[in-house]
């Protein structure tokens, strides 16, 4: 009988030790800056592009006008289609990558060629994202 109680006591003490060790690892864990940055950018892009609206309202993917498909909701700022939201998410992500590349270009002060290439690529991505987002936004107000 005493061997049974000692086994139970030992298994509970090792379980407690295991739980304490696991808890301590979880509390002291430090994810890398890259993972934190990527997660924050993905969350902000999802929120800014209307991902919550898509989840709550469940809009249509796109719209058939009888002649062609359109992916934006014309003449209205209150509604959107899922495809429009996905395109905007992609363009915002391109802009965020462009901002990160321009930031990275400042680290190469002693390699001017690499700094220039990163700065130019980042600037082009920011500009392309801006033009594409403006095109989608102005598409809402075009007639015909």
Secondary structure, 3 states (H helix, E strand, C coil): CHHHHHHHHHHHHHHHHHHHHHHHHHHHCCCCHHHHHHHHHHHHHHHHCCHHHHHHHCCCCCEECCCCEECCCCCCCCCCCHHHHHHHHHHHHHHHHHHHHHHHHCCCCCCHHHHHHHHHHHHHHHHHHHHHHHHHHHHCCCCC
